[in-house]
């Protein structure tokens, strides 16, 4: 579960990646590198959600289905 700092509010089963996997996109926004099933690597735009500062992770929302983020995308619940 990702927790909002200073709060007991959280998001169960939220996809997250290590903060170090986030890259800034030219012109604004953020992305993560994903490895597709055919071993292609690509940057996928994501929206950032809650930060888990205790574990160095951030919730992401984007087209990460059927992929593995370079930073080991996982669901925490």
C-alpha positions as CSV (number, residue, x, y, z in Angstrom):
1,X,0.0,0.0,0.0
2,X,1.3,3.4,-0.8
3,X,0.8,6.0,1.9
4,X,0.5,9.8,1.5
5,X,3.2,11.3,3.7
6,X,1.8,12.7,7.0
7,X,-1.5,10.8,6.4
8,X,-3.1,7.5,6.9
9,X,-4.7,7.7,3.4
10,X,-3.4,5.1,1.0
11,X,-4.0,3.4,-2.3
12,X,-4.2,-0.4,-2.2
13,X,-3.0,-2.5,-5.2
14,X,-1.5,0.6,-6.8
15,X,1.1,0.0,-9.6
16,X,4.4,1.6,-8.5
17,X,8.0,1.9,-9.6
18,X,11.1,3.1,-7.9
19,X,11.4,6.9,-7.9
20,X,14.8,6.4,-9.8
21,X,12.9,4.8,-12.7
22,X,11.0,8.1,-13.5
23,X,12.4,10.3,-16.3
24,X,11.3,13.8,-17.2
25,X,10.0,14.2,-20.8
26,X,11.0,17.1,-23.0
27,X,8.1,19.6,-22.9
28,X,6.8,18.3,-19.6
29,X,5.5,15.2,-18.0
30,X,7.1,12.0,-16.9
31,X,7.9,8.5,-18.4
32,X,9.3,5.1,-17.4
33,X,11.3,2.8,-19.6
34,X,9.4,-0.5,-20.2
35,X,10.5,-3.8,-21.7
36,X,7.8,-5.3,-23.9
37,X,7.2,-9.0,-24.4
38,X,9.3,-9.0,-27.6
39,X,12.3,-7.4,-25.7
40,X,11.7,-3.9,-27.2
41,X,12.4,-1.1,-24.8
42,X,10.4,2.1,-24.9
43,X,9.5,5.1,-22.9
44,X,5.9,5.2,-21.8
45,X,4.3,8.4,-20.5
46,X,2.9,8.1,-17.0
47,X,1.1,10.3,-14.5
48,X,2.5,10.3,-11.0
49,X,0.4,9.5,-8.0
50,X,1.3,9.1,-4.3
51,X,4.9,8.9,-3.2
52,X,6.1,6.2,-0.7
53,X,9.1,8.0,0.7
54,X,9.8,5.2,3.2
55,X,10.4,2.7,0.3
56,X,11.5,5.1,-2.5
57,X,8.5,4.3,-4.8
58,X,5.9,6.3,-6.6
59,X,2.5,5.3,-7.9
60,X,2.2,5.5,-11.7
61,X,-0.7,5.5,-14.2
62,X,0.1,4.7,-17.8
63,X,0.1,2.0,-20.5
64,X,2.3,-0.4,-18.6
65,X,0.1,-3.4,-19.3
66,X,2.0,-6.6,-20.4
67,X,5.3,-4.9,-19.7
68,X,8.0,-4.7,-17.1
69,X,9.2,-1.3,-16.1
70,X,12.9,-1.0,-16.0
71,X,12.6,-0.3,-12.3
72,X,10.6,-3.5,-11.5
73,X,7.0,-2.2,-11.6
74,X,4.9,-3.9,-9.0
75,X,1.6,-3.7,-7.3
76,X,1.6,-3.1,-3.6
77,X,-1.4,-4.1,-1.6
